[in-house]
Amino acid sequence: MSTIALRRRDQIGALSSRSILSLVRQPSLVVPSLIFPLFFVALGTSAFARAINIPGFPEVDSFLDFALAGSVVQGVLFGSVTSATALATDIETGFFDRLLVAPSSRTAILVGRLAGAMVYGLAQTLFFTLVLFPFGLSIQSGVIGLIAMMIGGLFTALAVGALMSAMAIKTGSSEAVQGSFPLIFILLFFSSAFFPRQTMDGVYRRIADINPLSYLVEGFRSLTIDQLTLTAVLQTILIPAAISIIGIGISLRTLRNRLAAS
Amino acid sequence: MSASLGIATRSLRNIRRLPSAFIPALLMPVFQVVSFSGTYAGVTQMPGFPTDRSVNWYLPMAVTMGASFAGLGTGFSMIRDLQTGFSDRLRMAPTSRRQLLLGPYIAAWVRACIAVVLVTLVGFALGARPVGNGLGTFSLFIAGIGMATIGTGWGLGLAYRFRDMRAAAIMQLTLFLGLFLTDAQTPIHLMDGWLEFVARWNPLTRILHVARIGFVDGIGSADLLIGIIVMTLAAAGAWGFALTGLGRLDD
């Protein structure tokens, strides 16, 4: 039993190393998910600098503090799509089938592939924070809050990566996975990622109110602009963790269906 | 002229034959006007914001963006034609270079009209209302066609120079950045920091003023005149960029 467990651990380790290395070796895949969120932060910080005084806007020192959460979630979402696209590419090239015929655990194959996204999500959170510090960013919840955000980034990457992996396994097409990118962008825009829900009205407010991304972003935001609270930590970590469990479940089920159909 | 019309007709037929190449460029500005108007609805509460309707501010931006990307679409088609060799066959035909260039321009203007009309209708459905005598809608249309002309020249010029899909990435990125580095999101006088400087000197800001004149307060006839001059010069420059690029194919 322990041998099997060890093997599974080794499999996850080997596949994780491969997925992480593939991101390191292909910077062109990851650079856009670092540059674009930073560009939008730079743009928003200058364009909406005075918007922080409008009614309903949370109390913040600068728009930069407000914008960090949105940029982290935006970057992590984009990075996760890249990872799921890599899985679809593995399916297209036949590498995935070779893994399936090998005596390897199905969970290990999936989690190993998603490990790259998880590590990248964590690194992105740290990267955005470090890059924006010299421009006046302040994390009110301190180092513990930052660590919680990094864990939140990791789980967000896992959650979105798992859901997108289900699509990759179902379609086996990297083009289809890439094609879902606008859906994520729409979901992000109709949340409180870029502007507070309290300043929206009508149908936009209602959509943002039911959009889970709003609550995910607001967890990160609370850790940035408020003092450390257990509620904010749990919101930042537990929401993506819960989505991760659902996402992995859907992915494994999709994988089983794919195997049954083949 | 018949050669230009032939090329334009072929390009427009591709909308039906290859909708996946045109529809995203059409949906993007629609999404933009819908999402920006709602997400940033609160910006109208900033003291000094020149309209109380966020859609009035964001509709012109979405229209110019959609029209310019409709223009870039001809650049994408040109890359395909260059790679398949169709463009070489056209260049061997007894037709002037200007005729060959005018064809994609005509197609771009038609594509831009579709984008401008659709986005404007969506904007009006969301509550956009012109201020003044309603001539602003015409000004919005002119700005859209102007941006489509600039986008077409820019896209074709890059396509002729790179001759592969690298040009597509460059043309999209540059135009996207160029349009966002204006007062696309908030008026210049409400900005703070680096963007205020960049937007003030970005010529595309002046073109956005032409688009916005009928929808927000504070843009006068002098702004309109400056905007039209900038737009004309930019369109002429883009035409020259495309024409010299076409000439380089002979090298």
Interface residues (C-beta under 8 A of the other chain):
Chain A: F39 A42 L43 G44 T45 S46 A47 F48 A49 R50 A51 N53 I54 P55 G56 F57 P182 I186 F189 F190 F194 F195 P196 T199 M200 D201 G202 V203 Y204
Chain B: P24 F31 S35 G38 T39 Y40 A41 G42 V43 Q45 M46 L177 F180 L181 A184 Q185 T186 L190 M191 D192 G193 W194 L195 E196
